Every structure is written in C-alpha cells, then in structure tokens.
C-alpha cells in the first residue's frame, strides 16, 4: 500500500474502505502513512488525519489494546532494504 494513494483518496472514502480491510491491510496502511509522515512532505496534516483514522479503526477492532496489535505486526515484518 502506498501512502500517496491513500492521501489522494477522499477522506470519507478512505474511512469507509478501512472498515472493509483485513487487519493486515489496516496495519499496512498505517505503516505506509507512518513512513510518509517521516518524509519532508507538504501534506503532513492530511497524513496525520489519516493516521488518526487508522488508529481509531485499530482501537475499534482491538478494544483496550491501543496499538499493541499493530506494533506486534510490525515486529513480524521483514526488514525492507
């Protein structure tokens, strides 16, 4: 999943699509957005608003666990070179 694709999508469409994603897809979206947020990008506000949407979706799926499932998923991912 590419952050630019997410950022070009209408926010309400992205929020609706998040609900239908698998957990792996939600985590991949979060990872892409996090990586993009670390870049020197002019769309930082849009990036952070979408990160918030993904965080809310993770909390809805894993109540009370905060972002632990996402962090665990990240640890299992192979390092990209």
C-alpha positions in Angstrom: 0.0 0.0 0.0 1.4 3.4 -1.0 0.8 6.5 1.2 0.3 8.7 -1.8 -2.6 6.6 -3.0 -4.2 6.9 0.5 -3.6 10.7 0.6 -5.1 11.2 -2.9 -8.3 9.3 -1.8 -11.2 11.3 -0.4 -11.1 11.0 3.5 -14.7 9.7 3.8 -14.0 7.1 1.1 -10.8 6.0 2.9 -12.7 5.8 6.2 -15.3 3.6 4.6 -12.7 1.4 2.9 -10.8 1.0 6.2 -13.8 -0.8 7.7 -13.7 -3.4 5.0 -10.0 -4.0 5.1 -8.4 -7.0 6.7 -6.2 -6.3 9.8 -3.1 -6.8 7.7 -4.3 -4.2 5.2 -5.1 -1.8 8.0 -1.6 -2.3 9.5 0.0 -1.9 6.1 -1.9 1.4 5.6 -0.7 2.6 9.0 2.9 1.6 8.1 2.8 3.4 4.8 1.3 6.5 6.4 3.9 6.5 9.2 6.7 6.2 6.7 5.3 9.1 4.7 4.9 11.2 7.8 8.7 10.9 8.4 9.4 12.4 5.0 9.7 16.1 4.5 6.2 16.3 2.9 3.9 19.3 2.5 0.9 17.1 3.1 1.7 16.4 6.7 -1.7 17.5 8.1 -3.5 15.2 5.7 -1.2 12.4 6.6 -1.8 12.8 10.3 -5.5 13.0 9.9 -5.5 9.6 8.1 -3.2 8.1 10.7 -5.8 9.1 13.3 -8.5 7.3 11.2 -6.3 4.2 11.1 -5.6 4.4 14.8 -9.3 4.6 15.5 -10.0 1.6 13.3 -7.3 -0.4 15.1 -8.8 0.6 18.5 -12.3 -0.4 17.3 -11.0 -3.9 16.2 -8.8 -4.4 19.3 -10.5 -2.6 22.2 -8.3 -1.6 25.0 -5.1 -2.8 23.3 -4.2 0.6 22.0 -1.7 0.0 19.1 -0.2 -3.2 20.5 -1.5 -5.4 17.7 0.0 -3.1 15.1 3.3 -3.0 16.9 3.4 -6.8 17.1 2.5 -7.0 13.4 5.4 -4.6 12.6 7.9 -6.7 14.5 6.9 -9.7 12.4 7.5 -7.9 9.1 10.7 -8.5 7.2 13.0 -5.5 7.1 12.9 -3.7 3.8 16.2 -2.7 2.3 
